[in-house]
Amino acid sequence: MRYAHPDCVEGLLQRGRGLGAVRALRDPQGSAVFVYDGIRRDWRWDGTDDRSLYLARLVRDLELSPAPVVDQLAGDEESCLRACEVLELLALAGSDEAREGLRAYVRTGGHWVVVLESVSACWPVEWWEDLGDVARARMGGEAELPWFAEPWTRFGIEVRSRPSVARPSLSGLRTADLLTLLADARGEAAEKVDALRALNRREPSEGLVPLVPSLGTRDGRRALPLLRRAVERLGAAAVPAARGWAQDERAWLARLGAEILADHPGPEALPGLVEELAEQWAARAWCGPDRTARRLARFGPGAAGAVPCLRRFWLSTPHSYERTAYLEALAAIDGDGLEYVYTESLWDCEETARLLGIASAPATPETLARIALLRDDPMETPEVRAAAGARLVTLSGPRRT
């Protein structure tokens, strides 16, 4: 599929840009075809991009009929799930047609199992628990038992079990105890991964640094899961050791060291990073420039040469997940004139962009009204609703009841 030009409504909606939603609201009838197309065809660059909330909000705000989305449930499984995700959000916003369309599909549709699992994770229990008789009757016609517990165990339906050994939670241990577990050469890999998971929920500890070379898999081919995240969280504290890691004969450790050093570049790296971003733009490489942008952001105003490319990426990328990184880099390098970008981000498809807009958009009547809508929108994520509420309290004091 070819993306439309990023300056037209169709192209903006395909990319999940906030400006697309704003322009669509000015011409609901003309924009309807593009909104429905965004649900019918998957314009996400990859699975990390968000679209369902963005599209559901457009259906509601443009006062479009959910009927074409309900009809899409009859397609293949991927198409059915895209429609399901939009409809279940519309139901939360009060659409009876969306809610009943999904309930009817559970009774007769081909992909009813994944749809019922999806709505049970999103809706209040009372909206779907009365479908137990339908589920029990239909499950007999399925070739395999489902994997997930909810809603099946509630209905008394057997599920496939995944063999697993329950391990005690390490969340109650002190950081020093977690580091001791990681240092134990006789320790099991699974327990060390659990220790890394617990560490990643706490303030970074420099005590991890000397342990890193010992935290590879037993075959010596890769790092333990979650180790890279734990090291990244150390920031500049990992850089001195990373210089040695980058020279290690173990490929996984050398790679980790090189990546940490690249994430904390010295002044000599700046021209190369500016050139790298320009080459990524010339190649229209939509995956990966966000990392280049974060590295450039560390140079602040010294990276002014990268600003034109950062702006182009923010305006044009179809990979909406990376858009926030470009805005954050622009803010670190040259924040002049970004007020409109923060404001537009309040309508963006990505949660991270909306959070950035909430935190940084100027306190105009337009933005305050939008932030209030985000705070009160039943379709919105809990994190965005909480941030919107906190921003409004900061600006105007607590809401009166």
Backbone hydrogen bonds, N-H to C=O, Kabsch-Sander energy under -0.5 kcal/mol:
donor,donor_aa,acceptor,acceptor_aa,energy
8,C,5,H,-1.6
12,L,8,C,-2.7
13,L,9,V,-2.6
14,Q,10,E,-2.2
15,R,11,G,-1.5
16,G,12,L,-0.6
16,G,13,L,-0.8
17,R,12,L,-2.2
21,A,17,R,-1.1
22,V,18,G,-2.0
23,R,19,L,-2.6
24,A,20,G,-2.3
25,L,21,A,-1.7
26,R,22,V,-0.7
26,R,23,R,-0.8
27,D,23,R,-0.8
27,D,24,A,-0.9
31,S,27,D,-2.0
32,A,28,P,-1.2
34,F,31,S,-0.7
35,V,31,S,-1.9
36,Y,32,A,-2.6
37,D,33,V,-1.8
38,G,34,F,-1.8
39,I,35,V,-1.0
39,I,36,Y,-0.5
40,R,36,Y,-2.5
41,R,37,D,-3.0
43,W,41,R,-1.0
45,W,318,P,-0.6
49,D,46,D,-1.7
55,L,51,R,-2.8
56,A,52,S,-2.7
57,R,53,L,-2.5
58,L,54,Y,-1.6
59,V,55,L,-2.4
60,R,56,A,-2.2
61,D,57,R,-3.2
62,L,58,L,-2.6
63,E,60,R,-1.2
64,L,59,V,-2.6
69,V,66,P,-0.7
70,V,66,P,-2.4
71,D,67,A,-2.5
72,Q,68,P,-1.2
73,L,69,V,-0.6
73,L,70,V,-1.3
74,A,71,D,-1.5
75,G,72,Q,-2.2
80,C,76,D,-2.8
81,L,77,E,-2.4
82,R,78,E,-2.1
83,A,79,S,-2.0
84,C,80,C,-2.6
85,E,81,L,-2.5
86,V,82,R,-1.5
87,L,83,A,-2.7
88,E,84,C,-2.8
89,L,85,E,-1.0
90,L,86,V,-2.2
91,A,87,L,-2.4
92,L,88,E,-1.4
93,A,89,L,-1.5
94,G,91,A,-1.7
95,S,90,L,-2.4
96,D,94,G,-0.9
99,R,95,S,-1.9
100,E,96,D,-3.0
101,G,97,E,-1.9
102,L,98,A,-1.8
103,R,99,R,-2.1
104,A,100,E,-2.5
105,Y,101,G,-1.6
106,V,102,L,-2.1
107,R,103,R,-1.1
108,T,104,A,-1.3
109,G,105,Y,-3.9
112,W,109,G,-0.8
115,V,111,H,-1.7
116,L,112,W,-2.6
117,E,113,V,-2.2
118,S,114,V,-2.1
119,V,115,V,-2.6
120,S,116,L,-2.0
121,A,117,E,-1.0
121,A,118,S,-0.5
122,C,118,S,-0.9
123,W,119,V,-3.3
127,W,124,P,-1.8
128,W,125,V,-1.9
129,E,125,V,-2.4
131,L,128,W,-2.1
132,G,129,E,-1.1
135,A,131,L,-2.6
136,R,132,G,-2.8
137,A,133,D,-2.1
138,R,134,V,-2.5
139,M,135,A,-2.4
140,G,136,R,-0.7
141,G,138,R,-1.9
142,E,139,M,-1.6
153,T,149,A,-3.1
155,F,151,P,-1.1
155,F,152,W,-0.6
156,G,153,T,-0.9
157,I,152,W,-2.7
160,R,146,P,-2.8
166,A,164,S,-0.6
173,L,170,L,-1.8
178,L,174,R,-2.0
179,L,175,T,-2.3
180,T,176,A,-1.7
181,L,177,D,-2.0
182,L,178,L,-2.0
183,A,179,L,-1.7
184,D,180,T,-0.9
184,D,181,L,-0.7
185,A,183,A,-0.7
187,G,184,D,-1.7
192,K,188,E,-1.8
193,V,189,A,-2.4
194,D,190,A,-2.0
195,A,191,E,-2.0
196,L,192,K,-2.4
197,R,193,V,-2.4
198,A,194,D,-2.2
199,L,195,A,-2.3
200,N,196,L,-2.2
201,R,198,A,-1.2
202,R,199,L,-2.0
208,L,205,S,-1.9
209,V,206,E,-1.2
211,L,208,L,-1.3
212,V,208,L,-1.0
212,V,209,V,-1.1
214,S,211,L,-1.7
215,L,212,V,-2.2
217,T,222,R,-3.0
220,G,217,T,-2.1
224,L,215,L,-2.4
227,L,224,L,-1.8
230,A,226,L,-1.8
231,V,227,L,-2.5
232,E,228,R,-2.9
233,R,229,R,-1.9
234,L,231,V,-1.3
235,G,232,E,-1.5
237,A,234,L,-1.5
238,A,235,G,-1.8
239,V,236,A,-1.4
242,A,238,A,-2.1
243,R,239,V,-1.4
244,G,240,P,-0.7
244,G,241,A,-0.8
245,W,241,A,-2.1
246,A,242,A,-2.5
247,Q,244,G,-1.3
248,D,245,W,-2.1
251,A,249,E,-0.6
254,A,250,R,-2.6
255,R,251,A,-2.5
256,L,252,W,-2.1
257,G,253,L,-2.7
258,A,254,A,-2.4
259,E,255,R,-2.3
260,I,256,L,-2.3
261,L,257,G,-2.4
262,A,258,A,-2.2
263,D,259,E,-1.7
264,H,260,I,-0.6
264,H,261,L,-0.9
269,A,266,G,-2.2
270,L,267,P,-1.2
273,L,269,A,-2.1
274,V,270,L,-2.4
275,E,271,P,-2.2
276,E,272,G,-2.5
277,L,273,L,-2.4
278,A,274,V,-1.9
279,E,275,E,-2.5
280,Q,276,E,-2.3
281,W,277,L,-2.2
282,A,278,A,-2.5
283,A,279,E,-2.0
284,R,281,W,-1.3
285,A,280,Q,-2.8
286,W,284,R,-1.1
288,G,286,W,-0.6
291,R,288,G,-1.3
292,T,288,G,-1.2
293,A,289,P,-2.7
294,R,290,D,-2.2
295,R,291,R,-2.1
296,L,292,T,-2.3
297,A,293,A,-2.2
298,R,294,R,-0.8
298,R,295,R,-0.7
299,F,296,L,-2.0
300,G,297,A,-1.4
302,G,299,F,-1.6
303,A,300,G,-2.3
304,A,301,P,-1.4
306,A,303,A,-2.4
307,V,304,A,-1.5
310,L,306,A,-2.4
311,R,307,V,-2.6
312,R,308,P,-2.0
313,F,309,C,-2.7
314,W,310,L,-2.4
315,L,311,R,-2.3
316,S,312,R,-2.2
317,T,313,F,-2.5
320,S,318,P,-1.5
322,E,319,H,-1.9
323,R,320,S,-1.2
324,T,320,S,-0.5
325,A,322,E,-0.6
326,Y,322,E,-1.2
327,L,323,R,-1.8
328,E,324,T,-2.6
329,A,325,A,-2.1
330,L,326,Y,-2.4
331,A,327,L,-2.4
332,A,328,E,-1.8
333,I,329,A,-2.0
334,D,330,L,-3.0
338,L,335,G,-1.4
342,Y,338,L,-2.5
343,T,339,E,-2.2
344,E,340,Y,-2.6
345,S,341,V,-1.9
346,L,342,Y,-0.6
346,L,343,T,-1.4
347,W,344,E,-2.2
348,D,345,S,-1.3
349,C,16,G,-2.0
354,R,350,E,-2.1
355,L,351,E,-2.5
356,L,352,T,-1.9
357,G,353,A,-2.5
358,I,354,R,-2.7
359,A,355,L,-2.0
360,S,356,L,-1.9
361,A,357,G,-2.8
364,T,362,P,-2.2
368,L,364,T,-2.7
369,A,365,P,-2.1
370,R,366,E,-2.1
371,I,367,T,-2.9
372,A,368,L,-2.1
373,L,369,A,-1.8
374,L,370,R,-2.3
375,R,371,I,-2.2
376,D,372,A,-1.6
377,D,373,L,-0.9
377,D,374,L,-0.5
380,E,377,D,-1.1
385,R,381,T,-2.3
386,A,382,P,-2.3
387,A,383,E,-2.2
388,A,384,V,-2.7
389,G,385,R,-2.2
390,A,386,A,-2.3
391,R,387,A,-2.4
392,L,388,A,-2.1
393,V,389,G,-2.1
394,T,390,A,-2.2
395,L,391,R,-2.0
396,S,392,L,-2.7
397,G,393,V,-2.4
